[in-house]
């Protein structure tokens, strides 16, 4: 397992500023709503809902779902 990347104070501040905007708030609210409906929100099962290419959602491990897109869509796990 790789070591976690250190986040600088500037990065933390920029992320907080971005997450406070209406767009990201709305997106998080929608995703949380889907997780609640599917019964995986807050139960610590490690599952997340992943969006498929057809716009539906499927349960998937949170670690796989969140690392797929990586930094700027350039995940180190994607096949090139």
N, C-alpha and C positions, 0 to 999 in steps of 0.2 A: 504494500500500500504506500502510495506516494505521500510525502509530507504536505500538510496544508500550506497554501500560499499565504504569506502575510499581507494583510490589507493595511495600506497607509491611512493616516488620518484624512488626507485629501480625498482618497478614494471613498472612504466611509461617508464623508460629508457630501460628495457628489451623488452617491447612491441614495442617501437620505433625501436629498433635494429631488432627485428623479422620482423616488417612490412616493413622494408627497403630492405629485401632480395628479390631476383628475383621471387621466388615461390609465396609468398603472394601477390606481386605486380601483377603478371600475373593473379592470382585467382580473385583479386578485379577488375581488368580490364575486365575480362570475365563476372563477375556478373553485373558490371555496364553496359556493352554492352547489356546484356539480359534485364536489367531494362529499358534502353533507347528504345530498340526495342518494348517492351510491353507498352511503354508510361507511366511508373510509376516513372521514374528517375527524381528527382528534382521538382515534382509537389506537394509535401507535402500532399499526400493522405494517408500516413501512411502504404502503401502497399509495399510488398516486393515479390520477386519471390522465392518460396520454391522448392527445388529439390525433386521430387518424387522418389520412389524406382525403377521406370522404367527409370530414367534418364531425364525425362521431367521436365518442370517447371510450377508451377501454382501460381497465385496471392494469397497472404495470408498476414494477418496483420504482420507487421515487428516484433512486440513484441512477437507474438507467434512463428514466424519462428526462431528468434534469441535466445529465451530462451529454446527452445526444447533441444538443445545439452548441455547447461550449461557449467560448469567448468569440463574439461577433460571428456566430454561426460556423466557426472553424474548430470543431471538436477534434481533439487529438485521438479520439476513439473512432472517428469515421474512417471508412476505407476510402482511399484516394484513387 
